[in-house]
Amino acid sequence: MIDRYARPEMQEIWSRQSQFQSWLEVEVAVVKAWNKEGKVPDQDLELIEKNAKFDLNRIDELESQTHHDVIAFTRSVSESLGEERKWIHYGLTSTDVVDTAQSLRIKAANEIISADLEKFKETLKVLALKYKDLIAVGRTHGIHAEPTTIGLKFLRWYSEINRNIDRFNHARKNIEVGKISGAVGTFANITPQIEEWVCQMLGIGHQEISTQILPRDLHAEYLSVLALIASEVEEIATEIRHLQRTEVNEMREGFAKGQKGSSAMPHKRNPIGSENVSGLSRVVRGEMVTAFEDINLWHERDISHSSAERVILPDSTSLVDYILNRMNRILNILVINEDEVKKDLEMTHGLIFSQQVMLKLIDKGWTREEAYDTVQPIAMTVWNTGEHFMDLLLKDEKIKTTLSDEEVRSIFNYQYHLKNINEIYRRCGLDVD
């Protein structure tokens, strides 16, 4: 995680102070649970709740001696206590604390991302409704295909963000869990009831079965969902980048007063926000792969996942938060050049109605093969000469034997392609007129 691509809220969650504070929360919750079970005297619990604290510099000093961060932490905490310090870490293994505390920080990060997603969803909804009827050319393989609308682009992403929100909520339920089950998950020196009490106090679920650690398929699923979210944002970024190209110019990012596009070319106005999002989305997907590699650990646990997770969890959550917010800002000031959108509809001189011509001939009794093989050469002539498709159809002797001039002209109607738009919106949960 680097400061450039992390918002302050996320930086705080993944700070060292927050790390050890969450460890202390788990340790104190376990002491409370032991007290509830009758093991820890009330007076000792009161002293621990009142006095237990840690010192970051002391932890560093102790870790340089012990080469074990949890031991350094527990000894730092113990130094703030009297005889009651014996209850710190009682019956626990290191990852009872580390994994459970990590889940607390993931939960805090999830609260931020969840709010990001809802805000992003609302922005897409607004744009989908605003541009519902703005007809634009649809492209397949980068080539003009048939008419669509700008609104449908945003509606597609609105539908996708709804799916990603569902996936995210499911992954949250699985990842926001703790484990207090001991060195190999058998509860040899602690009870399942304590695990349940601790997790309940901390506001997370408890994992049904664990080893020394929580199962890492939970983390792989979670990072997979983050990667899906990042991929959707990149999908939008890619569309903006394509449509901002000089020869297209249908969309463009807002350009602030005083902003510069190139150190060499004063005229440049580049889609740098969308390019930034595209690059960071690749990082998130790469970190998902690391999470899958972390599933395959030795026996009841090895430590190979730990170093990786110190990178991928802060990185992935911070980057998803960052790109959702950055793309949301891009969309809120996105420029839709309606004149260029309309001009591009006519760029291929009516070829985007070729399927309707073919279907009209089939409706008149032609075979599909005959209709296709008749229309295609006329279309190729348009590509080669720049003549209008309708004009060539009106002059074609074979077409004239089947279709009247009025029937040919009636085909070139953009509204034909919009007749089911409202139903698509309703399917996506948006009521429109």
Secondary structure as a PSIPRED ss2 file (coil, helix, strand):
# PSIPRED VFORMAT (PSIPRED V4.0)

   1 M C   1.000  0.000  0.000
   2 I C   1.000  0.000  0.000
   3 D H   0.000  1.000  0.000
   4 R H   0.000  1.000  0.000
   5 Y H   0.000  1.000  0.000
   6 A C   1.000  0.000  0.000
   7 R C   1.000  0.000  0.000
   8 P H   0.000  1.000  0.000
   9 E H   0.000  1.000  0.000
  10 M H   0.000  1.000  0.000
  11 Q H   0.000  1.000  0.000
  12 E H   0.000  1.000  0.000
  13 I H   0.000  1.000  0.000
  14 W C   1.000  0.000  0.000
  15 S C   1.000  0.000  0.000
  16 R H   0.000  1.000  0.000
  17 Q H   0.000  1.000  0.000
  18 S H   0.000  1.000  0.000
  19 Q H   0.000  1.000  0.000
  20 F H   0.000  1.000  0.000
  21 Q H   0.000  1.000  0.000
  22 S H   0.000  1.000  0.000
  23 W H   0.000  1.000  0.000
  24 L H   0.000  1.000  0.000
  25 E H   0.000  1.000  0.000
  26 V H   0.000  1.000  0.000
  27 E H   0.000  1.000  0.000
  28 V H   0.000  1.000  0.000
  29 A H   0.000  1.000  0.000
  30 V H   0.000  1.000  0.000
  31 V H   0.000  1.000  0.000
  32 K H   0.000  1.000  0.000
  33 A H   0.000  1.000  0.000
  34 W H   0.000  1.000  0.000
  35 N H   0.000  1.000  0.000
  36 K H   0.000  1.000  0.000
  37 E C   1.000  0.000  0.000
  38 G C   1.000  0.000  0.000
  39 K C   1.000  0.000  0.000
  40 V C   1.000  0.000  0.000
  41 P C   1.000  0.000  0.000
  42 D H   0.000  1.000  0.000
  43 Q H   0.000  1.000  0.000
  44 D H   0.000  1.000  0.000
  45 L H   0.000  1.000  0.000
  46 E H   0.000  1.000  0.000
  47 L H   0.000  1.000  0.000
  48 I H   0.000  1.000  0.000
  49 E H   0.000  1.000  0.000
  50 K H   0.000  1.000  0.000
  51 N H   0.000  1.000  0.000
  52 A C   1.000  0.000  0.000
  53 K C   1.000  0.000  0.000
  54 F C   1.000  0.000  0.000
  55 D C   1.000  0.000  0.000
  56 L H   0.000  1.000  0.000
  57 N H   0.000  1.000  0.000
  58 R H   0.000  1.000  0.000
  59 I H   0.000  1.000  0.000
  60 D H   0.000  1.000  0.000
  61 E H   0.000  1.000  0.000
  62 L H   0.000  1.000  0.000
  63 E H   0.000  1.000  0.000
  64 S H   0.000  1.000  0.000
  65 Q H   0.000  1.000  0.000
  66 T H   0.000  1.000  0.000
  67 H C   1.000  0.000  0.000
  68 H C   1.000  0.000  0.000
  69 D H   0.000  1.000  0.000
  70 V H   0.000  1.000  0.000
  71 I H   0.000  1.000  0.000
  72 A H   0.000  1.000  0.000
  73 F H   0.000  1.000  0.000
  74 T H   0.000  1.000  0.000
  75 R H   0.000  1.000  0.000
  76 S H   0.000  1.000  0.000
  77 V H   0.000  1.000  0.000
  78 S H   0.000  1.000  0.000
  79 E C   1.000  0.000  0.000
  80 S C   1.000  0.000  0.000
  81 L C   1.000  0.000  0.000
  82 G C   1.000  0.000  0.000
  83 E H   0.000  1.000  0.000
  84 E H   0.000  1.000  0.000
  85 R H   0.000  1.000  0.000
  86 K H   0.000  1.000  0.000
  87 W H   0.000  1.000  0.000
  88 I C   1.000  0.000  0.000
  89 H C   1.000  0.000  0.000
  90 Y C   1.000  0.000  0.000
  91 G C   1.000  0.000  0.000
  92 L C   1.000  0.000  0.000
  93 T C   1.000  0.000  0.000
  94 S H   0.000  1.000  0.000
  95 T H   0.000  1.000  0.000
  96 D H   0.000  1.000  0.000
  97 V H   0.000  1.000  0.000
  98 V H   0.000  1.000  0.000
  99 D H   0.000  1.000  0.000
 100 T H   0.000  1.000  0.000
 101 A H   0.000  1.000  0.000
 102 Q H   0.000  1.000  0.000
 103 S H   0.000  1.000  0.000
 104 L H   0.000  1.000  0.000
 105 R H   0.000  1.000  0.000
 106 I H   0.000  1.000  0.000
 107 K H   0.000  1.000  0.000
 108 A H   0.000  1.000  0.000
 109 A H   0.000  1.000  0.000
 110 N H   0.000  1.000  0.000
 111 E H   0.000  1.000  0.000
 112 I H   0.000  1.000  0.000
 113 I H   0.000  1.000  0.000
 114 S H   0.000  1.000  0.000
 115 A H   0.000  1.000  0.000
 116 D H   0.000  1.000  0.000
 117 L H   0.000  1.000  0.000
 118 E H   0.000  1.000  0.000
 119 K H   0.000  1.000  0.000
 120 F H   0.000  1.000  0.000
 121 K H   0.000  1.000  0.000
 122 E H   0.000  1.000  0.000
 123 T H   0.000  1.000  0.000
 124 L H   0.000  1.000  0.000
 125 K H   0.000  1.000  0.000
 126 V H   0.000  1.000  0.000
 127 L H   0.000  1.000  0.000
 128 A H   0.000  1.000  0.000
 129 L H   0.000  1.000  0.000
 130 K H   0.000  1.000  0.000
 131 Y C   1.000  0.000  0.000
 132 K C   1.000  0.000  0.000
 133 D C   1.000  0.000  0.000
 134 L C   1.000  0.000  0.000
 135 I E   0.000  0.000  1.000
 136 A E   0.000  0.000  1.000
 137 V E   0.000  0.000  1.000
 138 G E   0.000  0.000  1.000
 139 R E   0.000  0.000  1.000
 140 T E   0.000  0.000  1.000
 141 H C   1.000  0.000  0.000
 142 G C   1.000  0.000  0.000
 143 I E   0.000  0.000  1.000
 144 H E   0.000  0.000  1.000
 145 A E   0.000  0.000  1.000
 146 E E   0.000  0.000  1.000
 147 P E   0.000  0.000  1.000
 148 T E   0.000  0.000  1.000
 149 T E   0.000  0.000  1.000
 150 I H   0.000  1.000  0.000
 151 G H   0.000  1.000  0.000
 152 L H   0.000  1.000  0.000
 153 K H   0.000  1.000  0.000
 154 F H   0.000  1.000  0.000
 155 L H   0.000  1.000  0.000
 156 R H   0.000  1.000  0.000
 157 W H   0.000  1.000  0.000
 158 Y H   0.000  1.000  0.000
 159 S H   0.000  1.000  0.000
 160 E H   0.000  1.000  0.000
 161 I H   0.000  1.000  0.000
 162 N H   0.000  1.000  0.000
 163 R H   0.000  1.000  0.000
 164 N H   0.000  1.000  0.000
 165 I H   0.000  1.000  0.000
 166 D H   0.000  1.000  0.000
 167 R H   0.000  1.000  0.000
 168 F H   0.000  1.000  0.000
 169 N H   0.000  1.000  0.000
 170 H H   0.000  1.000  0.000
 171 A H   0.000  1.000  0.000
 172 R H   0.000  1.000  0.000
 173 K H   0.000  1.000  0.000
 174 N H   0.000  1.000  0.000
 175 I H   0.000  1.000  0.000
 176 E C   1.000  0.000  0.000
 177 V E   0.000  0.000  1.000
 178 G E   0.000  0.000  1.000
 179 K C   1.000  0.000  0.000
 180 I C   1.000  0.000  0.000
 181 S C   1.000  0.000  0.000
 182 G C   1.000  0.000  0.000
 183 A C   1.000  0.000  0.000
 184 V C   1.000  0.000  0.000
 185 G C   1.000  0.000  0.000
 186 T C   1.000  0.000  0.000
 187 F C   1.000  0.000  0.000
 188 A C   1.000  0.000  0.000
 189 N C   1.000  0.000  0.000
 190 I C   1.000  0.000  0.000
 191 T C   1.000  0.000  0.000
 192 P H   0.000  1.000  0.000
 193 Q H   0.000  1.000  0.000
 194 I H   0.000  1.000  0.000
 195 E H   0.000  1.000  0.000
 196 E H   0.000  1.000  0.000
 197 W H   0.000  1.000  0.000
 198 V H   0.000  1.000  0.000
 199 C H   0.000  1.000  0.000
 200 Q H   0.000  1.000  0.000
 201 M H   0.000  1.000  0.000
 202 L H   0.000  1.000  0.000
 203 G C   1.000  0.000  0.000
 204 I C   1.000  0.000  0.000
 205 G E   0.000  0.000  1.000
 206 H E   0.000  0.000  1.000
 207 Q C   1.000  0.000  0.000
 208 E C   1.000  0.000  0.000
 209 I C   1.000  0.000  0.000
 210 S C   1.000  0.000  0.000
 211 T C   1.000  0.000  0.000
 212 Q C   1.000  0.000  0.000
 213 I C   1.000  0.000  0.000
 214 L C   1.000  0.000  0.000
 215 P C   1.000  0.000  0.000
 216 R C   1.000  0.000  0.000
 217 D H   0.000  1.000  0.000
 218 L H   0.000  1.000  0.000
 219 H H   0.000  1.000  0.000
 220 A H   0.000  1.000  0.000
 221 E H   0.000  1.000  0.000
 222 Y H   0.000  1.000  0.000
 223 L H   0.000  1.000  0.000
 224 S H   0.000  1.000  0.000
 225 V H   0.000  1.000  0.000
 226 L H   0.000  1.000  0.000
 227 A H   0.000  1.000  0.000
 228 L H   0.000  1.000  0.000
 229 I H   0.000  1.000  0.000
 230 A H   0.000  1.000  0.000
 231 S H   0.000  1.000  0.000
 232 E H   0.000  1.000  0.000
 233 V H   0.000  1.000  0.000
 234 E H   0.000  1.000  0.000
 235 E H   0.000  1.000  0.000
 236 I H   0.000  1.000  0.000
 237 A H   0.000  1.000  0.000
 238 T H   0.000  1.000  0.000
 239 E H   0.000  1.000  0.000
 240 I H   0.000  1.000  0.000
 241 R H   0.000  1.000  0.000
 242 H H   0.000  1.000  0.000
 243 L H   0.000  1.000  0.000
 244 Q C   1.000  0.000  0.000
 245 R C   1.000  0.000  0.000
 246 T C   1.000  0.000  0.000
 247 E C   1.000  0.000  0.000
 248 V C   1.000  0.000  0.000
 249 N C   1.000  0.000  0.000
 250 E C   1.000  0.000  0.000
 251 M E   0.000  0.000  1.000
 252 R E   0.000  0.000  1.000
 253 E C   1.000  0.000  0.000
 254 G C   1.000  0.000  0.000
 255 F C   1.000  0.000  0.000
 256 A C   1.000  0.000  0.000
 257 K C   1.000  0.000  0.000
 258 G C   1.000  0.000  0.000
 259 Q C   1.000  0.000  0.000
 260 K C   1.000  0.000  0.000
 261 G C   1.000  0.000  0.000
 262 S C   1.000  0.000  0.000
 263 S C   1.000  0.000  0.000
 264 A C   1.000  0.000  0.000
 265 M C   1.000  0.000  0.000
 266 P C   1.000  0.000  0.000
 267 H C   1.000  0.000  0.000
 268 K C   1.000  0.000  0.000
 269 R C   1.000  0.000  0.000
 270 N C   1.000  0.000  0.000
 271 P C   1.000  0.000  0.000
 272 I H   0.000  1.000  0.000
 273 G H   0.000  1.000  0.000
 274 S H   0.000  1.000  0.000
 275 E H   0.000  1.000  0.000
 276 N H   0.000  1.000  0.000
 277 V H   0.000  1.000  0.000
 278 S H   0.000  1.000  0.000
 279 G H   0.000  1.000  0.000
 280 L H   0.000  1.000  0.000
 281 S H   0.000  1.000  0.000
 282 R H   0.000  1.000  0.000
 283 V H   0.000  1.000  0.000
 284 V H   0.000  1.000  0.000
 285 R H   0.000  1.000  0.000
 286 G H   0.000  1.000  0.000
 287 E H   0.000  1.000  0.000
 288 M H   0.000  1.000  0.000
 289 V H   0.000  1.000  0.000
 290 T H   0.000  1.000  0.000
 291 A H   0.000  1.000  0.000
 292 F H   0.000  1.000  0.000
 293 E H   0.000  1.000  0.000
 294 D C   1.000  0.000  0.000
 295 I C   1.000  0.000  0.000
 296 N C   1.000  0.000  0.000
 297 L C   1.000  0.000  0.000
 298 W C   1.000  0.000  0.000
 299 H C   1.000  0.000  0.000
 300 E C   1.000  0.000  0.000
 301 R C   1.000  0.000  0.000
 302 D C   1.000  0.000  0.000
 303 I C   1.000  0.000  0.000
 304 S H   0.000  1.000  0.000
 305 H H   0.000  1.000  0.000
 306 S H   0.000  1.000  0.000
 307 S H   0.000  1.000  0.000
 308 A H   0.000  1.000  0.000
 309 E H   0.000  1.000  0.000
 310 R H   0.000  1.000  0.000
 311 V H   0.000  1.000  0.000
 312 I H   0.000  1.000  0.000
 313 L H   0.000  1.000  0.000
 314 P H   0.000  1.000  0.000
 315 D H   0.000  1.000  0.000
 316 S H   0.000  1.000  0.000
 317 T H   0.000  1.000  0.000
 318 S H   0.000  1.000  0.000
 319 L H   0.000  1.000  0.000
 320 V H   0.000  1.000  0.000
 321 D H   0.000  1.000  0.000
 322 Y H   0.000  1.000  0.000
 323 I H   0.000  1.000  0.000
 324 L H   0.000  1.000  0.000
 325 N H   0.000  1.000  0.000
 326 R H   0.000  1.000  0.000
 327 M H   0.000  1.000  0.000
 328 N H   0.000  1.000  0.000
 329 R H   0.000  1.000  0.000
 330 I H   0.000  1.000  0.000
 331 L H   0.000  1.000  0.000
 332 N H   0.000  1.000  0.000
 333 I C   1.000  0.000  0.000
 334 L C   1.000  0.000  0.000
 335 V E   0.000  0.000  1.000
 336 I E   0.000  0.000  1.000
 337 N C   1.000  0.000  0.000
 338 E H   0.000  1.000  0.000
 339 D H   0.000  1.000  0.000
 340 E H   0.000  1.000  0.000
 341 V H   0.000  1.000  0.000
 342 K H   0.000  1.000  0.000
 343 K H   0.000  1.000  0.000
 344 D H   0.000  1.000  0.000
 345 L H   0.000  1.000  0.000
 346 E C   1.000  0.000  0.000
 347 M C   1.000  0.000  0.000
 348 T C   1.000  0.000  0.000
 349 H C   1.000  0.000  0.000
 350 G C   1.000  0.000  0.000
 351 L H   0.000  1.000  0.000
 352 I H   0.000  1.000  0.000
 353 F H   0.000  1.000  0.000
 354 S H   0.000  1.000  0.000
 355 Q H   0.000  1.000  0.000
 356 Q H   0.000  1.000  0.000
 357 V H   0.000  1.000  0.000
 358 M H   0.000  1.000  0.000
 359 L H   0.000  1.000  0.000
 360 K H   0.000  1.000  0.000
 361 L H   0.000  1.000  0.000
 362 I H   0.000  1.000  0.000
 363 D H   0.000  1.000  0.000
 364 K C   1.000  0.000  0.000
 365 G C   1.000  0.000  0.000
 366 W C   1.000  0.000  0.000
 367 T C   1.000  0.000  0.000
 368 R H   0.000  1.000  0.000
 369 E H   0.000  1.000  0.000
 370 E H   0.000  1.000  0.000
 371 A H   0.000  1.000  0.000
 372 Y H   0.000  1.000  0.000
 373 D H   0.000  1.000  0.000
 374 T H   0.000  1.000  0.000
 375 V H   0.000  1.000  0.000
 376 Q H   0.000  1.000  0.000
 377 P H   0.000  1.000  0.000
 378 I H   0.000  1.000  0.000
 379 A H   0.000  1.000  0.000
 380 M H   0.000  1.000  0.000
 381 T H   0.000  1.000  0.000
 382 V H   0.000  1.000  0.000
 383 W H   0.000  1.000  0.000
 384 N H   0.000  1.000  0.000
 385 T H   0.000  1.000  0.000
 386 G C   1.000  0.000  0.000
 387 E C   1.000  0.000  0.000
 388 H C   1.000  0.000  0.000
 389 F H   0.000  1.000  0.000
 390 M H   0.000  1.000  0.000
 391 D H   0.000  1.000  0.000
 392 L H   0.000  1.000  0.000
 393 L H   0.000  1.000  0.000
 394 L H   0.000  1.000  0.000
 395 K H   0.000  1.000  0.000
 396 D C   1.000  0.000  0.000
 397 E H   0.000  1.000  0.000
 398 K H   0.000  1.000  0.000
 399 I H   0.000  1.000  0.000
 400 K H   0.000  1.000  0.000
 401 T C   1.000  0.000  0.000
 402 T C   1.000  0.000  0.000
 403 L C   1.000  0.000  0.000
 404 S C   1.000  0.000  0.000
 405 D H   0.000  1.000  0.000
 406 E H   0.000  1.000  0.000
 407 E H   0.000  1.000  0.000
 408 V H   0.000  1.000  0.000
 409 R H   0.000  1.000  0.000
 410 S H   0.000  1.000  0.000
 411 I H   0.000  1.000  0.000
 412 F C   1.000  0.000  0.000
 413 N C   1.000  0.000  0.000
 414 Y H   0.000  1.000  0.000
 415 Q H   0.000  1.000  0.000
 416 Y H   0.000  1.000  0.000
 417 H H   0.000  1.000  0.000
 418 L H   0.000  1.000  0.000
 419 K C   1.000  0.000  0.000
 420 N C   1.000  0.000  0.000
 421 I H   0.000  1.000  0.000
 422 N H   0.000  1.000  0.000
 423 E H   0.000  1.000  0.000
 424 I H   0.000  1.000  0.000
 425 Y H   0.000  1.000  0.000
 426 R H   0.000  1.000  0.000
 427 R H   0.000  1.000  0.000
 428 C C   1.000  0.000  0.000
 429 G C   1.000  0.000  0.000
 430 L C   1.000  0.000  0.000
 431 D C   1.000  0.000  0.000
 432 V C   1.000  0.000  0.000
 433 D C   1.000  0.000  0.000
